[in-house]
């Protein structure tokens, strides 16, 4: 994590990206087409093992565990964004979902598809923002980045796909083994598992990196 003299645009990208990402998850949940792979894992394991806690609290706990793993893998990616994501994401997701449900309590198919599209695009754009800001990334996002950096043959987007598929399998297993309040993978999960890596890479090249260079 690098904090240069031009830290203000980086900080704006970080905060904006983290909050947008959490709001995007709310749209995913309201679309009823499945959530992104990491949320599939988090919600499935919460439903199976942590249902006594609120989802926001459980999300914070598993994020803290992953933070320890990231610290030993490569602490370079631990920064401001990591802690904003860690302590706020779960609660912002709850707020986003409840607000969308209050505004649109019974969405039709077309509205649900719109929610899904918004969720996918916003999440990929938001992830690109706070990854490129280099003020830390989420505890989960750091893992495929570290894997990609440690070898030259497999690019980031494929490392991301691999990690996403692992999350989907674990989350699905938790639901099938009794986590009734978890979320089974759906169209939204499949889209993000296979296309989130490439879409984040697209936004990195077309917006986030050029924007940051322009600020310099």
BELPE-V498869 format. One record per residue. N is the residue number from 1. RES is the residue in three letters. PHI is phi in degrees with one decimal (NA if undefined). OMEGA is omega in degrees with one decimal (NA if undefined). D_FIRST is the distance of its C-alpha to the first C-alpha in Angstrom with 1 decimal. Layout:
# BELPE-V498869
n & res & phi & omega & d_first
N & RES & PHI & OMEGA & D_FIRST
N & RES & PHI & OMEGA & D_FIRST
This chain:
# BELPE-V498869
n & res & phi & omega & d_first
1 & UNK & NA & -176.5 & 0.0
2 & UNK & -114.1 & 177.6 & 3.8
3 & UNK & -113.8 & -176.7 & 6.7
4 & UNK & -83.6 & 177.8 & 9.7
5 & UNK & -62.1 & -179.9 & 13.3
6 & UNK & -89.1 & -174.0 & 13.5
7 & UNK & -82.3 & -175.2 & 11.4
8 & UNK & -63.7 & 178.0 & 14.4
9 & UNK & -63.3 & 177.1 & 14.6
10 & UNK & -64.6 & -179.3 & 11.0
11 & UNK & -65.5 & 177.4 & 12.0
12 & UNK & -61.6 & 178.7 & 15.3
13 & UNK & -60.8 & -178.6 & 14.1
14 & UNK & -65.1 & -176.5 & 12.0
15 & UNK & -63.7 & 179.9 & 15.0
16 & UNK & -61.1 & -178.7 & 17.5
17 & UNK & -64.1 & -178.4 & 16.1
18 & UNK & -63.2 & -178.6 & 16.0
19 & UNK & -68.2 & 177.1 & 19.5
20 & UNK & -61.8 & -178.9 & 20.9
21 & UNK & -62.8 & 179.7 & 19.9
22 & UNK & -66.1 & 177.5 & 21.7
23 & UNK & -64.1 & 178.7 & 24.7
24 & UNK & -60.6 & 178.5 & 24.9
25 & UNK & -62.4 & 176.1 & 25.4
26 & UNK & -59.7 & 177.0 & 28.3
27 & UNK & -65.1 & 176.6 & 29.9
28 & UNK & -56.9 & -176.4 & 29.6
29 & UNK & -63.1 & -179.0 & 31.4
30 & UNK & -74.0 & 178.7 & 34.0
31 & UNK & -72.7 & -179.2 & 34.7
32 & UNK & 62.7 & 177.0 & 36.0
33 & UNK & -109.0 & -177.1 & 35.0
34 & UNK & 96.9 & -178.8 & 32.4
35 & UNK & -111.5 & 178.7 & 28.7
36 & UNK & -66.3 & -172.5 & 25.6
37 & UNK & -55.0 & -178.5 & 25.2
38 & UNK & -69.1 & 176.2 & 22.7
39 & UNK & -66.6 & 175.7 & 24.9
40 & UNK & -60.4 & 176.7 & 27.9
41 & UNK & -64.3 & -175.9 & 26.7
42 & UNK & -64.6 & -178.6 & 25.7
43 & UNK & -69.7 & 179.3 & 29.0
44 & UNK & -65.5 & -179.9 & 31.1
45 & UNK & -70.0 & 175.3 & 30.0
46 & UNK & -63.1 & -178.8 & 30.3
47 & UNK & -64.6 & -177.4 & 33.8
48 & UNK & -85.9 & -170.2 & 34.8
49 & UNK & -118.1 & -172.1 & 33.3
50 & UNK & -124.9 & -172.4 & 31.9
51 & UNK & -65.5 & 178.2 & 34.4
52 & UNK & -69.3 & 179.4 & 35.4
53 & UNK & -100.2 & 170.9 & 32.1
54 & UNK & -69.8 & -178.7 & 31.0
55 & UNK & -63.1 & 179.7 & 28.6
56 & UNK & -59.8 & 179.4 & 26.0
57 & UNK & -67.7 & 179.6 & 26.2
58 & UNK & -63.0 & 179.3 & 26.4
59 & UNK & -60.0 & 179.3 & 23.3
60 & UNK & -63.9 & -178.7 & 21.4
61 & UNK & -65.3 & -178.7 & 22.9
62 & UNK & -68.7 & 176.7 & 22.0
63 & UNK & -67.9 & 177.4 & 18.4
64 & UNK & -64.4 & 177.3 & 18.3
65 & UNK & -63.0 & 179.5 & 19.8
66 & UNK & -68.3 & 177.0 & 17.4
67 & UNK & -61.7 & 178.1 & 14.5
68 & UNK & -63.0 & 178.4 & 16.2
69 & UNK & -62.1 & 179.7 & 16.5
70 & UNK & -61.5 & -178.6 & 12.8
71 & UNK & -59.4 & -178.9 & 12.2
72 & UNK & -81.9 & 178.1 & 14.7
73 & UNK & -74.2 & -179.4 & 13.9
74 & UNK & -170.0 & -175.6 & 10.3
75 & UNK & -71.5 & 177.2 & 8.2
76 & UNK & -56.2 & -174.0 & 5.0
77 & UNK & -90.5 & 175.9 & 5.6
78 & UNK & -91.1 & -177.7 & 6.6
79 & UNK & -161.8 & -177.8 & 6.0
80 & UNK & -56.5 & -178.5 & 8.8
81 & UNK & -61.7 & -179.3 & 9.9
82 & UNK & -59.7 & -175.5 & 10.4
83 & UNK & -77.1 & 174.0 & 12.7
84 & UNK & -61.9 & 179.1 & 14.4
85 & UNK & -62.2 & -174.1 & 15.1
86 & UNK & -62.4 & -171.9 & 16.3
87 & UNK & -92.1 & -174.2 & 18.7
88 & UNK & -114.1 & -170.3 & 20.0
89 & UNK & -56.1 & -176.9 & 20.2
90 & UNK & -56.6 & -177.9 & 23.3
91 & UNK & -75.0 & 176.9 & 25.2
92 & UNK & -67.6 & 175.9 & 24.4
93 & UNK & -60.5 & 178.8 & 25.7
94 & UNK & -59.0 & -179.3 & 28.8
95 & UNK & -65.0 & -179.0 & 29.3
96 & UNK & -61.1 & -178.7 & 28.9
97 & UNK & -63.2 & -178.1 & 31.3
98 & UNK & -65.4 & 179.5 & 33.9
99 & UNK & -67.9 & 179.2 & 33.8
100 & UNK & -63.7 & 178.5 & 34.3
101 & UNK & -63.9 & 179.3 & 37.1
102 & UNK & -68.8 & 180.0 & 38.7
103 & UNK & -77.8 & -178.2 & 38.8
104 & UNK & -139.8 & -172.1 & 39.8
105 & UNK & -68.7 & -178.4 & 41.4
106 & UNK & -135.0 & -177.1 & 43.2
107 & UNK & -67.8 & 174.8 & 41.4
108 & UNK & -79.5 & -176.7 & 43.4
109 & UNK & -60.9 & -178.7 & 42.3
110 & UNK & -61.8 & 179.3 & 41.4
111 & UNK & -66.4 & 179.0 & 39.3
112 & UNK & -63.9 & 176.9 & 37.5
113 & UNK & -63.8 & 178.0 & 36.8
114 & UNK & -63.0 & 177.1 & 35.4
115 & UNK & -59.6 & -179.7 & 33.2
116 & UNK & -63.1 & -179.6 & 32.0
117 & UNK & -62.1 & 178.3 & 31.3
118 & UNK & -60.0 & -179.1 & 29.4
119 & UNK & -60.0 & -178.2 & 27.3
120 & UNK & -64.2 & -175.8 & 26.4
121 & UNK & -64.9 & -177.9 & 25.6
122 & UNK & -64.6 & -179.3 & 23.7
123 & UNK & -63.8 & -179.9 & 21.6
124 & UNK & -66.5 & 177.9 & 20.6
125 & UNK & -64.1 & -179.2 & 20.0
126 & UNK & -64.9 & 178.8 & 17.9
127 & UNK & -61.7 & 178.2 & 15.8
128 & UNK & -61.9 & -178.7 & 15.3
129 & UNK & -61.1 & -173.5 & 14.3
130 & UNK & -80.5 & 172.3 & 11.5
131 & UNK & -70.3 & -177.0 & 10.2
132 & UNK & -70.7 & -179.4 & 10.6
133 & UNK & -62.7 & 177.0 & 9.0
134 & UNK & 59.7 & 172.2 & 5.5
135 & UNK & -109.8 & -178.2 & 5.2
136 & UNK & 102.6 & 176.3 & 5.7
137 & UNK & -127.4 & 178.3 & 9.1
138 & UNK & -63.4 & -177.1 & 12.4
139 & UNK & -61.0 & 178.6 & 13.4
140 & UNK & -80.0 & -178.3 & 15.8
141 & UNK & -60.5 & -178.7 & 13.9
142 & UNK & -64.7 & -172.8 & 11.5
143 & UNK & -64.5 & 177.9 & 14.8
144 & UNK & -64.5 & 177.5 & 16.2
145 & UNK & -65.1 & 179.7 & 13.1
146 & UNK & -64.2 & 179.0 & 13.0
147 & UNK & -60.0 & -179.5 & 16.8
148 & UNK & -64.4 & -178.0 & 16.8
149 & UNK & -69.9 & -175.3 & 14.6
150 & UNK & -86.9 & 174.2 & 16.9
151 & UNK & -146.9 & -171.6 & 20.0
152 & UNK & -101.3 & -169.6 & 21.2
153 & UNK & -83.6 & -176.1 & 24.2
154 & UNK & -112.8 & -178.9 & 22.9
155 & UNK & -70.5 & -176.9 & 20.7
156 & UNK & -53.4 & -173.0 & 18.1
157 & UNK & -60.0 & 179.3 & 20.8
158 & UNK & -79.7 & 174.2 & 23.1
159 & UNK & -64.0 & 179.0 & 20.7
160 & UNK & -65.2 & 178.7 & 20.1
161 & UNK & -60.2 & 179.7 & 23.8
162 & UNK & -60.7 & -179.7 & 24.4
163 & UNK & -63.8 & 179.4 & 22.1
164 & UNK & -63.6 & 179.9 & 23.7
165 & UNK & -65.2 & 176.9 & 27.1
166 & UNK & -61.4 & 178.7 & 26.6
167 & UNK & -61.7 & 179.7 & 25.6
168 & UNK & -62.4 & -179.1 & 28.7
169 & UNK & -64.9 & 179.5 & 31.0
170 & UNK & -67.4 & 179.5 & 29.9
171 & UNK & -61.3 & 178.9 & 30.2
172 & UNK & -64.6 & 179.3 & 33.6
173 & UNK & -60.6 & 179.5 & 34.9
174 & UNK & -62.9 & 179.4 & 34.2
175 & UNK & -66.8 & -178.3 & 36.1
176 & UNK & -67.2 & 180.0 & 39.0
177 & UNK & -92.4 & 172.9 & 39.3
178 & UNK & 125.2 & 179.0 & 39.9
179 & UNK & -81.2 & -169.6 & 36.9
180 & UNK & -64.5 & -178.3 & 39.1
181 & UNK & -91.9 & 175.9 & 36.7
182 & UNK & -75.9 & -177.7 & 33.9
183 & UNK & -119.5 & 176.2 & 33.4
184 & UNK & -71.5 & 178.6 & 34.8
185 & UNK & -62.6 & 178.3 & 33.1
186 & UNK & -135.7 & -179.3 & 34.6
187 & UNK & -58.7 & -179.4 & 34.4
188 & UNK & -62.6 & 179.5 & 31.1
189 & UNK & -65.8 & -179.3 & 29.6
190 & UNK & -63.4 & -179.8 & 31.0
191 & UNK & -60.1 & -177.7 & 29.7
192 & UNK & -70.5 & -179.6 & 26.1
193 & UNK & -62.1 & -175.6 & 26.3
194 & UNK & -99.0 & -172.7 & 27.5
195 & UNK & -119.5 & -178.3 & 26.2
196 & UNK & -63.9 & 178.7 & 22.9
197 & UNK & -56.5 & 177.7 & 21.0
198 & UNK & -61.6 & -179.5 & 23.0
199 & UNK & -69.6 & 176.0 & 22.9
200 & UNK & -61.5 & 178.2 & 19.1
201 & UNK & -61.3 & 178.1 & 19.2
202 & UNK & -62.6 & 179.8 & 21.9
203 & UNK & -67.1 & 175.1 & 20.2
204 & UNK & -58.0 & -174.5 & 17.1
205 & UNK & -75.5 & -171.9 & 19.7
206 & UNK & -92.5 & -177.6 & 22.1
207 & UNK & -132.4 & -167.4 & 20.2
208 & UNK & -61.9 & -179.5 & 16.5
209 & UNK & -66.0 & 176.5 & 15.7
210 & UNK & -60.6 & 179.5 & 18.9
211 & UNK & -62.9 & -178.8 & 18.3
212 & UNK & -66.5 & 177.4 & 15.0
213 & UNK & -63.5 & 179.5 & 16.8
214 & UNK & -66.1 & 179.3 & 19.8
215 & UNK & -66.7 & 177.8 & 18.0
216 & UNK & -67.5 & NA & 16.9
